[in-house]
């Protein structure tokens, strides 16, 4: 099974969908924010967009994580084809692009608390976003749908049956 990279701009629901997808598949989930060096977090917190140079160590760390497992789910904005190429260098990857309109994204970003990414950086992310090319293995879904629907679409595209939820009683 490939590692699934749940991609999209901030506010698209990468963490929510990624954790639910990993649970459905019975695989490990990794949050891409945990791969950022402190300098990147500080820069974004201050409202400064990251450069390609800033993102390089972060992307390489995620690619290393991908290369260390036979399957899993990881979130990453993966905004540009070049970034996705770095992630693919780690191993077999399928991208799940969470796509939505700006007003929905901004609303989501504005309503969450405790996240370092300010709404002011949304436009820079949207400007950088390069949709998946036809030759990239992946699926684009509309974030207007609820997370369970998005997970179902991803599972159907993978052709992998979901693992039955564990009995926690």
Secondary structure, 3 states (H helix, E strand, C coil): CCEEEEECCCCCCHHHHHHHHHHHHCCCEECHHHHCCHHHHHHHHCCCCCCHHHHHHHHHHHHHHHHCCCCEEEECCCCCHHHHHHHHCCCCEEEEEEECCHHHHHHHHHHCCCCCCCHHHHHHHHHHCCCCCCCCCEEEEECCCCHHHHHHHHHHHHCCCCCCCCCCC
